[in-house]
Amino acid sequence: MQHNYCGQSCSVVKCWQWNIKRFIMFQTNKTIQDKYAVLILNRPISQNPDFVKSFWNNASVRMAVDGGTARWDTFLNQLPEDVQKTMKLPDFVTGDFDSLTEDVLNKYKKKGTKTIRTPDQNNTDFTKALMELNKHCQQENLQLDHVIAVCQNSGRLDHILANIQTLHLVKVDNLLNPNTTVYILSDDSISWLLSPGDHVISVPEETRQHRRAWCSLVPIGTPCESVTTSGLKWNLDNQELKFGELVSTSNTFDGSEFVKIKCSHVILWSMRVPHLISE
């Protein structure tokens, strides 16, 4: 019997319960109980400003990663002046700073943001930011439930793949506490890795009822020899997911409140969250 992060339990050895509503607010006046960190990567911030404001200010830790600092600064400057004053500063700005001007870096230094230069070229700025976040959590005895990287799955393909690589390194290299999950938030979608075992994913009503809802299960790094699902329009029954053969992209939901997935190997789960951007 293993308890999962959301406080419920499952009757199998390896079982995870997932509920993104615990950290993505569907009502801006709702208090979030879970502790999470937000990382802004170097892509335009496309999400609804009302969502971003509450999501950012409710975070336990706020980080801007290299050029993501300029992206945050641009987003901030587009807000009304009175709203800008309500926005919390980044706790950290990290990176090798090859994508960030000295002007923007010094602007946040002067405001009190801690800046950490991470020159190592063997890891991406995203990976190094997680390393610095882990140091901070250990020093402050802070246990995070989630880390959400705000980016876009567009632009350079190698950057997109590098972000997925970072998700793997979190587990392989123990970059964070094992009870902390890292998510990628891109436009109106969210993605994270599912480890081998059983998963129960709570699907928000607005997602499963949306006319253009979608989800996907993609094997990353190695084939997933066996996947069984329920709650999808096109379910899998002990089938292999493998590049060159079957990959479950552009799937969707059957209207059920939960999607259940049993997988033999790691897969990347993604789903649409319509309220994140304005239609």
C-alpha atoms as an extended CHARMM CRD file, in Angstrom:
* protein
*
       279  EXT
         1         1  MET       CA              0.0000000000        0.0000000000        0.0000000000  PROA      1               0.0000000000
         2         2  GLN       CA              1.6660000000        3.2250000000       -1.1380000000  PROA      2               0.0000000000
         3         3  HSD       CA              0.3610000000        6.7220000000       -0.3980000000  PROA      3               0.0000000000
         4         4  ASN       CA              0.6270000000        9.1980000000       -3.2210000000  PROA      4               0.0000000000
         5         5  TYR       CA              1.3070000000       12.9150000000       -3.0350000000  PROA      5               0.0000000000
         6         6  CYS       CA             -2.3580000000       13.9090000000       -3.0250000000  PROA      6               0.0000000000
         7         7  GLY       CA             -3.0260000000       12.0660000000        0.2150000000  PROA      7               0.0000000000
         8         8  GLN       CA             -5.0360000000        9.1790000000       -1.1730000000  PROA      8               0.0000000000
         9         9  SER       CA             -3.8480000000        5.6020000000       -1.4440000000  PROA      9               0.0000000000
        10        10  CYS       CA             -3.8750000000        2.7290000000       -3.9070000000  PROA      10              0.0000000000
        11        11  SER       CA             -4.0590000000       -1.0020000000       -3.4180000000  PROA      11              0.0000000000
        12        12  VAL       CA             -1.0700000000       -1.8650000000       -5.6480000000  PROA      12              0.0000000000
        13        13  VAL       CA              2.6280000000       -1.4620000000       -4.9490000000  PROA      13              0.0000000000
        14        14  LYS       CA              3.3980000000        1.2520000000       -7.5000000000  PROA      14              0.0000000000
        15        15  CYS       CA              0.4570000000        3.5720000000       -7.9490000000  PROA      15              0.0000000000
        16        16  TRP       CA              0.2560000000        7.3050000000       -8.4590000000  PROA      16              0.0000000000
        17        17  GLN       CA             -2.7390000000        9.6110000000       -8.2640000000  PROA      17              0.0000000000
        18        18  TRP       CA             -2.5200000000       12.8110000000      -10.3260000000  PROA      18              0.0000000000
        19        19  ASN       CA             -4.6840000000       15.8990000000       -9.9200000000  PROA      19              0.0000000000
        20        20  ILE       CA             -3.3710000000       19.0390000000      -11.6040000000  PROA      20              0.0000000000
        21        21  LYS       CA             -6.1400000000       21.1270000000      -10.0500000000  PROA      21              0.0000000000
        22        22  ARG       CA             -4.1650000000       20.9720000000       -6.8150000000  PROA      22              0.0000000000
        23        23  PHE       CA             -1.6510000000       23.4480000000       -8.2290000000  PROA      23              0.0000000000
        24        24  ILE       CA             -3.2510000000       24.9830000000      -11.3150000000  PROA      24              0.0000000000
        25        25  MET       CA             -6.0730000000       27.1610000000      -10.0520000000  PROA      25              0.0000000000
        26        26  PHE       CA             -9.2840000000       27.0550000000      -12.0110000000  PROA      26              0.0000000000
        27        27  GLN       CA            -10.6490000000       29.8480000000       -9.8140000000  PROA      27              0.0000000000
        28        28  THR       CA             -8.2750000000       32.7120000000       -9.0970000000  PROA      28              0.0000000000
        29        29  ASN       CA             -9.6810000000       33.2320000000       -5.6000000000  PROA      29              0.0000000000
        30        30  LYS       CA             -9.0780000000       29.6470000000       -4.5290000000  PROA      30              0.0000000000
        31        31  THR       CA             -6.2730000000       28.9030000000       -2.0730000000  PROA      31              0.0000000000
        32        32  ILE       CA             -3.7630000000       26.2720000000       -3.1750000000  PROA      32              0.0000000000
        33        33  GLN       CA             -2.6350000000       23.8680000000       -0.4680000000  PROA      33              0.0000000000
        34        34  ASP       CA              0.2550000000       22.2090000000       -2.3060000000  PROA      34              0.0000000000
        35        35  LYS       CA              3.7310000000       23.7240000000       -2.3470000000  PROA      35              0.0000000000
        36        36  TYR       CA              5.1860000000       24.3290000000       -5.7670000000  PROA      36              0.0000000000
        37        37  ALA       CA              7.9220000000       26.1960000000       -7.6010000000  PROA      37              0.0000000000
        38        38  VAL       CA              7.5680000000       28.0250000000      -10.9060000000  PROA      38              0.0000000000
        39        39  LEU       CA             10.4220000000       28.2550000000      -13.4090000000  PROA      39              0.0000000000
        40        40  ILE       CA             10.1740000000       30.6530000000      -16.3600000000  PROA      40              0.0000000000
        41        41  LEU       CA             12.2210000000       29.3500000000      -19.3030000000  PROA      41              0.0000000000
        42        42  ASN       CA             13.3040000000       31.3140000000      -22.3560000000  PROA      42              0.0000000000
        43        43  ARG       CA             10.0940000000       31.2760000000      -24.4020000000  PROA      43              0.0000000000
        44        44  PRO       CA              7.2430000000       33.8080000000      -24.6640000000  PROA      44              0.0000000000
        45        45  ILE       CA              4.6710000000       33.5650000000      -21.8640000000  PROA      45              0.0000000000
        46        46  SER       CA              1.4340000000       32.7860000000      -23.7080000000  PROA      46              0.0000000000
        47        47  GLN       CA             -0.8620000000       31.8620000000      -20.8370000000  PROA      47              0.0000000000
        48        48  ASN       CA             -3.7990000000       33.9700000000      -19.6790000000  PROA      48              0.0000000000
        49        49  PRO       CA             -2.4060000000       36.8760000000      -17.5920000000  PROA      49              0.0000000000
        50        50  ASP       CA             -4.9880000000       36.3410000000      -14.8280000000  PROA      50              0.0000000000
        51        51  PHE       CA             -3.8620000000       32.7370000000      -14.5250000000  PROA      51              0.0000000000
        52        52  VAL       CA             -0.1580000000       33.6520000000      -14.5800000000  PROA      52              0.0000000000
        53        53  LYS       CA             -0.5820000000       36.3270000000      -11.8990000000  PROA      53              0.0000000000
        54        54  SER       CA             -2.1740000000       34.0130000000       -9.3390000000  PROA      54              0.0000000000
        55        55  PHE       CA             -0.0380000000       31.0310000000      -10.3440000000  PROA      55              0.0000000000
        56        56  TRP       CA              3.1700000000       33.0510000000       -9.8690000000  PROA      56              0.0000000000
        57        57  ASN       CA              2.2240000000       34.8230000000       -6.6610000000  PROA      57              0.0000000000
        58        58  ASN       CA              1.0070000000       31.6100000000       -4.9610000000  PROA      58              0.0000000000
        59        59  ALA       CA              4.2460000000       29.7210000000       -5.6600000000  PROA      59              0.0000000000
        60        60  SER       CA              6.5470000000       28.8110000000       -2.7960000000  PROA      60              0.0000000000
        61        61  VAL       CA              9.5910000000       29.5260000000       -4.9960000000  PROA      61              0.0000000000
        62        62  ARG       CA              9.7770000000       31.6440000000       -8.1550000000  PROA      62              0.0000000000
        63        63  MET       CA             12.7060000000       31.3410000000      -10.5810000000  PROA      63              0.0000000000
        64        64  ALA       CA             13.5830000000       32.9710000000      -13.8910000000  PROA      64              0.0000000000
        65        65  VAL       CA             16.0290000000       30.9210000000      -15.9360000000  PROA      65              0.0000000000
        66        66  ASP       CA             18.5270000000       32.8790000000      -18.0610000000  PROA      66              0.0000000000
        67        67  GLY       CA             16.6290000000       34.4240000000      -21.0050000000  PROA      67              0.0000000000
        68        68  GLY       CA             13.4140000000       33.5560000000      -19.1970000000  PROA      68              0.0000000000
        69        69  THR       CA             14.1630000000       36.5980000000      -17.0360000000  PROA      69              0.0000000000
        70        70  ALA       CA             13.6900000000       38.8810000000      -20.0390000000  PROA      70              0.0000000000
        71        71  ARG       CA             10.5060000000       36.9640000000      -20.9550000000  PROA      71              0.0000000000
        72        72  TRP       CA              9.1790000000       37.5720000000      -17.4340000000  PROA      72              0.0000000000
        73        73  ASP       CA             10.1660000000       41.2140000000      -17.5900000000  PROA      73              0.0000000000
        74        74  THR       CA              8.2920000000       41.6100000000      -20.8910000000  PROA      74              0.0000000000
        75        75  PHE       CA              5.1940000000       39.9310000000      -19.4570000000  PROA      75              0.0000000000
        76        76  LEU       CA              5.3510000000       42.1310000000      -16.3690000000  PROA      76              0.0000000000
        77        77  ASN       CA              5.6720000000       45.3460000000      -18.3650000000  PROA      77              0.0000000000
        78        78  GLN       CA              2.5260000000       44.4970000000      -20.3090000000  PROA      78              0.0000000000
        79        79  LEU       CA              0.4410000000       44.4850000000      -17.1350000000  PROA      79              0.0000000000
        80        80  PRO       CA             -1.2420000000       47.6300000000      -15.8140000000  PROA      80              0.0000000000
        81        81  GLU       CA              1.0660000000       49.5800000000      -13.5000000000  PROA      81              0.0000000000
        82        82  ASP       CA             -1.0810000000       48.9830000000      -10.4220000000  PROA      82              0.0000000000
        83        83  VAL       CA             -1.0620000000       45.2280000000      -11.1120000000  PROA      83              0.0000000000
        84        84  GLN       CA              2.7130000000       45.1960000000      -11.6020000000  PROA      84              0.0000000000
        85        85  LYS       CA              3.0910000000       46.4000000000       -8.0200000000  PROA      85              0.0000000000
        86        86  THR       CA              1.2260000000       43.3280000000       -6.7390000000  PROA      86              0.0000000000
        87        87  MET       CA              3.5510000000       40.8650000000       -8.4750000000  PROA      87              0.0000000000
        88        88  LYS       CA              6.2210000000       39.1850000000       -6.3750000000  PROA      88              0.0000000000
        89        89  LEU       CA              9.8400000000       39.3100000000       -7.4640000000  PROA      89              0.0000000000
        90        90  PRO       CA             11.6540000000       36.2120000000       -8.7040000000  PROA      90              0.0000000000
        91        91  ASP       CA             13.4460000000       34.6100000000       -5.7940000000  PROA      91              0.0000000000
        92        92  PHE       CA             16.2620000000       33.5190000000       -8.1160000000  PROA      92              0.0000000000
        93        93  VAL       CA             17.6530000000       34.2560000000      -11.5530000000  PROA      93              0.0000000000
        94        94  THR       CA             19.9220000000       31.4420000000      -12.7360000000  PROA      94              0.0000000000
        95        95  GLY       CA             21.7890000000       30.4340000000      -15.8880000000  PROA      95              0.0000000000
        96        96  ASP       CA             25.0060000000       31.0000000000      -17.7900000000  PROA      96              0.0000000000
        97        97  PHE       CA             23.4580000000       34.3290000000      -18.8320000000  PROA      97              0.0000000000
        98        98  ASP       CA             24.2940000000       33.9690000000      -22.5200000000  PROA      98              0.0000000000
        99        99  SER       CA             20.6630000000       34.8440000000      -23.3450000000  PROA      99              0.0000000000
       100       100  LEU       CA             20.2290000000       37.6730000000      -20.8570000000  PROA      100             0.0000000000
       101       101  THR       CA             21.4090000000       41.2690000000      -21.1020000000  PROA      101             0.0000000000
       102       102  GLU       CA             23.3230000000       42.8780000000      -18.2510000000  PROA      102             0.0000000000
       103       103  ASP       CA             20.6430000000       45.5730000000      -18.0390000000  PROA      103             0.0000000000
       104       104  VAL       CA             17.8560000000       43.1260000000      -17.2440000000  PROA      104             0.0000000000
       105       105  LEU       CA             20.0830000000       41.0720000000      -14.9330000000  PROA      105             0.0000000000
       106       106  ASN       CA             21.1460000000       44.1680000000      -12.9670000000  PROA      106             0.0000000000
       107       107  LYS       CA             17.5570000000       45.3950000000      -12.8000000000  PROA      107             0.0000000000
       108       108  TYR       CA             16.5310000000       42.3300000000      -10.7870000000  PROA      108             0.0000000000
       109       109  LYS       CA             19.7490000000       42.3020000000       -8.7740000000  PROA      109             0.0000000000
       110       110  LYS       CA             18.9910000000       45.8290000000       -7.5720000000  PROA      110             0.0000000000
       111       111  LYS       CA             15.4520000000       44.8020000000       -6.6180000000  PROA      111             0.0000000000
       112       112  GLY       CA             16.7970000000       42.0500000000       -4.3720000000  PROA      112             0.0000000000
       113       113  THR       CA             16.5380000000       38.9170000000       -6.5230000000  PROA      113             0.0000000000
       114       114  LYS       CA             19.3570000000       36.4570000000       -5.8750000000  PROA      114             0.0000000000
       115       115  THR       CA             21.3480000000       35.7840000000       -9.0580000000  PROA      115             0.0000000000
       116       116  ILE       CA             23.2680000000       32.5460000000       -9.5340000000  PROA      116             0.0000000000
       117       117  ARG       CA             25.5940000000       32.0900000000      -12.5000000000  PROA      117             0.0000000000
       118       118  THR       CA             25.7780000000       28.4470000000      -13.6280000000  PROA      118             0.0000000000
       119       119  PRO       CA             28.4740000000       28.2650000000      -16.3400000000  PROA      119             0.0000000000
       120       120  ASP       CA             28.5930000000       24.4450000000      -16.6800000000  PROA      120             0.0000000000
       121       121  GLN       CA             27.9570000000       23.5950000000      -20.3520000000  PROA      121             0.0000000000
       122       122  ASN       CA             27.3560000000       19.8900000000      -19.7530000000  PROA      122             0.0000000000
       123       123  ASN       CA             23.8040000000       20.5950000000      -18.5890000000  PROA      123             0.0000000000
       124       124  THR       CA             21.0540000000       22.8840000000      -19.8320000000  PROA      124             0.0000000000
       125       125  ASP       CA             20.0320000000       25.9900000000      -17.9240000000  PROA      125             0.0000000000
       126       126  PHE       CA             16.7720000000       24.1950000000      -17.0490000000  PROA      126             0.0000000000
       127       127  THR       CA             18.6430000000       21.2610000000      -15.5060000000  PROA      127             0.0000000000
       128       128  LYS       CA             21.0370000000       23.5490000000      -13.6290000000  PROA      128             0.0000000000
       129       129  ALA       CA             18.1360000000       25.6160000000      -12.3190000000  PROA      129             0.0000000000
       130       130  LEU       CA             16.6270000000       22.4740000000      -10.7900000000  PROA      130             0.0000000000
       131       131  MET       CA             19.9690000000       21.7180000000       -9.1430000000  PROA      131             0.0000000000
       132       132  GLU       CA             19.9970000000       25.1860000000       -7.5760000000  PROA      132             0.0000000000
       133       133  LEU       CA             16.3660000000       24.7960000000       -6.5420000000  PROA      133             0.0000000000
       134       134  ASN       CA             17.2320000000       21.5450000000       -4.7960000000  PROA      134             0.0000000000
       135       135  LYS       CA             20.0560000000       23.2420000000       -2.8700000000  PROA      135             0.0000000000
       136       136  HSD       CA             17.6340000000       25.9430000000       -1.7630000000  PROA      136             0.0000000000
       137       137  CYS       CA             15.0270000000       23.4010000000       -0.6380000000  PROA      137             0.0000000000
       138       138  GLN       CA             17.6140000000       21.4910000000        1.3750000000  PROA      138             0.0000000000
       139       139  GLN       CA             18.9280000000       24.6610000000        3.0250000000  PROA      139             0.0000000000
       140       140  GLU       CA             15.4290000000       25.8910000000        3.8880000000  PROA      140             0.0000000000
       141       141  ASN       CA             14.0460000000       22.4290000000        4.7380000000  PROA      141             0.0000000000
       142       142  LEU       CA             11.3670000000       23.0140000000        2.1190000000  PROA      142             0.0000000000
       143       143  GLN       CA              9.4980000000       20.0440000000        0.6390000000  PROA      143             0.0000000000
       144       144  LEU       CA              7.9600000000       20.9060000000       -2.7170000000  PROA      144             0.0000000000
       145       145  ASP       CA              5.1400000000       18.8470000000       -4.1650000000  PROA      145             0.0000000000
       146       146  HSD       CA              5.5350000000       20.1470000000       -7.7130000000  PROA      146             0.0000000000
       147       147  VAL       CA              7.8650000000       22.0970000000       -9.9640000000  PROA      147             0.0000000000
       148       148  ILE       CA              6.3040000000       23.6330000000      -13.0670000000  PROA      148             0.0000000000
       149       149  ALA       CA              8.4580000000       24.9190000000      -15.9130000000  PROA      149             0.0000000000
       150       150  VAL       CA              6.6730000000       27.4970000000      -18.0610000000  PROA      150             0.0000000000
       151       151  CYS       CA              7.9120000000       27.2300000000      -21.6260000000  PROA      151             0.0000000000
       152       152  GLN       CA              6.6420000000       26.4650000000      -25.1210000000  PROA      152             0.0000000000
       153       153  ASN       CA              6.9500000000       23.2610000000      -27.0860000000  PROA      153             0.0000000000
       154       154  SER       CA              7.7400000000       25.2750000000      -30.1900000000  PROA      154             0.0000000000
       155       155  GLY       CA             10.8360000000       26.7470000000      -31.7720000000  PROA      155             0.0000000000
       156       156  ARG       CA             14.0160000000       24.6740000000      -31.7970000000  PROA      156             0.0000000000
       157       157  LEU       CA             13.3620000000       20.9330000000      -31.6880000000  PROA      157             0.0000000000
       158       158  ASP       CA             16.6250000000       20.2860000000      -29.8220000000  PROA      158             0.0000000000
       159       159  HSD       CA             15.4670000000       22.6160000000      -27.0250000000  PROA      159             0.0000000000
       160       160  ILE       CA             12.1460000000       20.7780000000      -26.7850000000  PROA      160             0.0000000000
       161       161  LEU       CA             13.9230000000       17.4170000000      -26.5560000000  PROA      161             0.0000000000
       162       162  ALA       CA             16.3810000000       18.8350000000      -24.0150000000  PROA      162             0.0000000000
       163       163  ASN       CA             13.4620000000       19.8130000000      -21.7710000000  PROA      163             0.0000000000
       164       164  ILE       CA             12.1680000000       16.2310000000      -21.9030000000  PROA      164             0.0000000000
       165       165  GLN       CA             15.6980000000       15.0190000000      -21.1710000000  PROA      165             0.0000000000
       166       166  THR       CA             15.6460000000       17.1650000000      -18.0290000000  PROA      166             0.0000000000
       167       167  LEU       CA             12.4550000000       15.4170000000      -16.8930000000  PROA      167             0.0000000000
       168       168  HSD       CA             14.3530000000       12.1250000000      -17.1390000000  PROA      168             0.0000000000
       169       169  LEU       CA             17.4110000000       13.4800000000      -15.3260000000  PROA      169             0.0000000000
       170       170  VAL       CA             15.2500000000       14.5120000000      -12.3760000000  PROA      170             0.0000000000
       171       171  LYS       CA             14.6770000000       10.8220000000      -11.6770000000  PROA      171             0.0000000000
       172       172  VAL       CA             17.9210000000        9.3240000000      -12.9850000000  PROA      172             0.0000000000
       173       173  ASP       CA             20.2400000000       11.7840000000      -11.2400000000  PROA      173             0.0000000000
       174       174  ASN       CA             17.9900000000       12.5630000000       -8.2320000000  PROA      174             0.0000000000
       175       175  LEU       CA             17.9710000000       16.2770000000       -9.0250000000  PROA      175             0.0000000000
       176       176  LEU       CA             15.0800000000       16.8270000000       -6.6020000000  PROA      176             0.0000000000
       177       177  ASN       CA             13.3960000000       15.0930000000       -3.7070000000  PROA      177             0.0000000000
       178       178  PRO       CA             11.8160000000       11.8760000000       -5.0900000000  PROA      178             0.0000000000
       179       179  ASN       CA              8.3910000000       13.0790000000       -3.9470000000  PROA      179             0.0000000000
       180       180  THR       CA              8.6000000000       16.1780000000       -6.1750000000  PROA      180             0.0000000000
       181       181  THR       CA              7.2510000000       15.9600000000       -9.7370000000  PROA      181             0.0000000000
       182       182  VAL       CA              8.3690000000       18.2450000000      -12.5530000000  PROA      182             0.0000000000
       183       183  TYR       CA              5.8640000000       19.3770000000      -15.1900000000  PROA      183             0.0000000000
       184       184  ILE       CA              6.2410000000       21.2740000000      -18.4460000000  PROA      184             0.0000000000
       185       185  LEU       CA              3.5620000000       23.8930000000      -19.0610000000  PROA      185             0.0000000000
       186       186  SER       CA              3.3450000000       24.9030000000      -22.7110000000  PROA      186             0.0000000000
       187       187  ASP       CA              0.5760000000       27.1890000000      -23.9750000000  PROA      187             0.0000000000
       188       188  ASP       CA             -2.5900000000       25.3170000000      -22.9050000000  PROA      188             0.0000000000
       189       189  SER       CA             -1.0150000000       21.9220000000      -22.3180000000  PROA      189             0.0000000000
       190       190  ILE       CA              0.8020000000       20.2000000000      -19.4780000000  PROA      190             0.0000000000
       191       191  SER       CA              3.2070000000       17.2460000000      -19.6940000000  PROA      191             0.0000000000
       192       192  TRP       CA              4.9810000000       14.9920000000      -17.2290000000  PROA      192             0.0000000000
       193       193  LEU       CA              6.5810000000       11.5590000000      -17.0590000000  PROA      193             0.0000000000
       194       194  LEU       CA              4.7170000000        8.4890000000      -15.8710000000  PROA      194             0.0000000000
       195       195  SER       CA              6.9740000000        5.9210000000      -14.2160000000  PROA      195             0.0000000000
       196       196  PRO       CA              6.3840000000        2.1660000000      -14.6240000000  PROA      196             0.0000000000
       197       197  GLY       CA              3.3180000000        1.1820000000      -12.6460000000  PROA      197             0.0000000000
       198       198  ASP       CA             -0.3180000000        2.2410000000      -12.2670000000  PROA      198             0.0000000000
       199       199  HSD       CA             -1.5590000000        5.8000000000      -12.6650000000  PROA      199             0.0000000000
       200       200  VAL       CA             -4.9260000000        7.4120000000      -12.0100000000  PROA      200             0.0000000000
       201       201  ILE       CA             -5.1980000000       10.8410000000      -13.6250000000  PROA      201             0.0000000000
       202       202  SER       CA             -8.0440000000       13.1290000000      -12.6300000000  PROA      202             0.0000000000
       203       203  VAL       CA             -9.2490000000       14.9030000000      -15.7650000000  PROA      203             0.0000000000
       204       204  PRO       CA            -10.7970000000       18.3310000000      -15.1320000000  PROA      204             0.0000000000
       205       205  GLU       CA            -14.3330000000       18.6160000000      -16.4540000000  PROA      205             0.0000000000
       206       206  GLU       CA            -13.4670000000       21.5310000000      -18.7220000000  PROA      206             0.0000000000
       207       207  THR       CA            -10.7560000000       19.3900000000      -20.2920000000  PROA      207             0.0000000000
       208       208  ARG       CA            -12.7290000000       16.2360000000      -20.8990000000  PROA      208             0.0000000000
       209       209  GLN       CA            -15.7850000000       18.1200000000      -22.1980000000  PROA      209             0.0000000000
       210       210  HSD       CA            -13.8980000000       20.5120000000      -24.4670000000  PROA      210             0.0000000000
       211       211  ARG       CA            -14.7000000000       20.1040000000      -28.1520000000  PROA      211             0.0000000000
       212       212  ARG       CA            -11.0010000000       20.0470000000      -29.0310000000  PROA      212             0.0000000000
       213       213  ALA       CA             -9.6930000000       18.1110000000      -26.0420000000  PROA      213             0.0000000000
       214       214  TRP       CA             -6.6160000000       15.9960000000      -26.6100000000  PROA      214             0.0000000000
       215       215  CYS       CA             -4.0640000000       13.8780000000      -24.7700000000  PROA      215             0.0000000000
       216       216  SER       CA             -1.0990000000       11.7260000000      -25.6950000000  PROA      216             0.0000000000
       217       217  LEU       CA              1.0600000000        8.8820000000      -24.4400000000  PROA      217             0.0000000000
       218       218  VAL       CA              4.5300000000        8.8840000000      -25.9610000000  PROA      218             0.0000000000
       219       219  PRO       CA              7.4020000000        6.4870000000      -25.1900000000  PROA      219             0.0000000000
       220       220  ILE       CA             10.5760000000        8.4790000000      -24.6050000000  PROA      220             0.0000000000
       221       221  GLY       CA             14.0600000000        6.9740000000      -24.6440000000  PROA      221             0.0000000000
       222       222  THR       CA             12.9050000000        3.3610000000      -24.8710000000  PROA      222             0.0000000000
       223       223  PRO       CA              9.8350000000        1.4600000000      -26.0950000000  PROA      223             0.0000000000
       224       224  CYS       CA              7.0860000000        0.8840000000      -23.5550000000  PROA      224             0.0000000000
       225       225  GLU       CA              6.4260000000       -2.8220000000      -23.9290000000  PROA      225             0.0000000000
       226       226  SER       CA              2.9670000000       -2.8290000000      -22.3600000000  PROA      226             0.0000000000
       227       227  VAL       CA              0.3740000000       -0.0960000000      -21.8770000000  PROA      227             0.0000000000
       228       228  THR       CA             -3.2350000000       -0.6050000000      -20.7750000000  PROA      228             0.0000000000
       229       229  THR       CA             -5.6300000000        2.3210000000      -20.3770000000  PROA      229             0.0000000000
       230       230  SER       CA             -9.2250000000        3.2000000000      -19.5760000000  PROA      230             0.0000000000
       231       231  GLY       CA            -11.0090000000        6.5320000000      -19.8710000000  PROA      231             0.0000000000
       232       232  LEU       CA             -9.7010000000        7.3350000000      -23.3590000000  PROA      232             0.0000000000
       233       233  LYS       CA            -11.5500000000        7.3910000000      -26.6620000000  PROA      233             0.0000000000
       234       234  TRP       CA             -8.9280000000        5.0470000000      -28.0980000000  PROA      234             0.0000000000
       235       235  ASN       CA             -7.7980000000        2.8250000000      -25.2410000000  PROA      235             0.0000000000
       236       236  LEU       CA             -4.7810000000        0.5640000000      -25.2660000000  PROA      236             0.0000000000
       237       237  ASP       CA             -4.9830000000       -3.0600000000      -24.1760000000  PROA      237             0.0000000000
       238       238  ASN       CA             -1.5830000000       -4.4520000000      -23.1810000000  PROA      238             0.0000000000
       239       239  GLN       CA             -0.0840000000       -2.8800000000      -26.3050000000  PROA      239             0.0000000000
       240       240  GLU       CA              3.4390000000       -1.7310000000      -27.0350000000  PROA      240             0.0000000000
       241       241  LEU       CA              4.2160000000        1.9330000000      -27.6770000000  PROA      241             0.0000000000
       242       242  LYS       CA              7.2700000000        2.3120000000      -29.8590000000  PROA      242             0.0000000000
       243       243  PHE       CA              8.5980000000        4.7720000000      -32.4010000000  PROA      243             0.0000000000
       244       244  GLY       CA              8.3270000000        3.2320000000      -35.8550000000  PROA      244             0.0000000000
       245       245  GLU       CA              5.2060000000        1.3900000000      -34.7490000000  PROA      245             0.0000000000
       246       246  LEU       CA              2.3950000000        2.6300000000      -32.4560000000  PROA      246             0.0000000000
       247       247  VAL       CA              2.5630000000        5.9930000000      -30.6440000000  PROA      247             0.0000000000
       248       248  SER       CA             -0.6230000000        7.3450000000      -29.0620000000  PROA      248             0.0000000000
       249       249  THR       CA             -0.7710000000       10.9830000000      -30.1550000000  PROA      249             0.0000000000
       250       250  SER       CA             -3.9690000000       13.0010000000      -30.7250000000  PROA      250             0.0000000000
       251       251  ASN       CA             -5.9460000000       10.7540000000      -28.4190000000  PROA      251             0.0000000000
       252       252  THR       CA             -8.8180000000       12.1720000000      -26.3810000000  PROA      252             0.0000000000
       253       253  PHE       CA            -11.1740000000       11.3410000000      -23.5140000000  PROA      253             0.0000000000
       254       254  ASP       CA            -14.3450000000        9.2600000000      -23.2940000000  PROA      254             0.0000000000
       255       255  GLY       CA            -15.9620000000       11.6050000000      -20.7480000000  PROA      255             0.0000000000
       256       256  SER       CA            -14.8420000000        9.6980000000      -17.6500000000  PROA      256             0.0000000000
       257       257  GLU       CA            -13.6040000000       11.6270000000      -14.6450000000  PROA      257             0.0000000000
       258       258  PHE       CA            -10.4260000000        9.5570000000      -14.4800000000  PROA      258             0.0000000000
       259       259  VAL       CA             -7.9540000000        8.1160000000      -16.9510000000  PROA      259             0.0000000000
       260       260  LYS       CA             -6.2320000000        4.9620000000      -15.7120000000  PROA      260             0.0000000000
       261       261  ILE       CA             -2.9050000000        3.8910000000      -17.1630000000  PROA      261             0.0000000000
       262       262  LYS       CA             -0.7440000000        0.8530000000      -16.4600000000  PROA      262             0.0000000000
       263       263  CYS       CA              2.6650000000        1.0580000000      -18.1410000000  PROA      263             0.0000000000
       264       264  SER       CA              5.7350000000       -1.1520000000      -18.1030000000  PROA      264             0.0000000000
       265       265  HSD       CA              8.2040000000        1.6400000000      -18.9270000000  PROA      265             0.0000000000
       266       266  VAL       CA              8.3860000000        5.4280000000      -18.6830000000  PROA      266             0.0000000000
       267       267  ILE       CA              6.0300000000        7.3610000000      -20.9450000000  PROA      267             0.0000000000
       268       268  LEU       CA              5.3820000000       11.0580000000      -21.4650000000  PROA      268             0.0000000000
       269       269  TRP       CA              1.7710000000       12.0200000000      -20.7230000000  PROA      269             0.0000000000
       270       270  SER       CA              0.4020000000       15.2850000000      -22.1060000000  PROA      270             0.0000000000
       271       271  MET       CA             -3.0760000000       16.8070000000      -22.0060000000  PROA      271             0.0000000000
       272       272  ARG       CA             -4.8470000000       19.9980000000      -22.8840000000  PROA      272             0.0000000000
       273       273  VAL       CA             -5.9350000000       22.4310000000      -20.1620000000  PROA      273             0.0000000000
       274       274  PRO       CA             -8.1880000000       24.8800000000      -22.0640000000  PROA      274             0.0000000000
       275       275  HSD       CA             -8.4080000000       27.6810000000      -19.5030000000  PROA      275             0.0000000000
       276       276  LEU       CA             -4.6870000000       28.3800000000      -19.5910000000  PROA      276             0.0000000000
       277       277  ILE       CA             -4.9530000000       30.6100000000      -22.6490000000  PROA      277             0.0000000000
       278       278  SER       CA             -7.7380000000       32.8810000000      -23.8390000000  PROA      278             0.0000000000
       279       279  GLU       CA             -9.6560000000       31.5810000000      -26.8370000000  PROA      279             0.0000000000
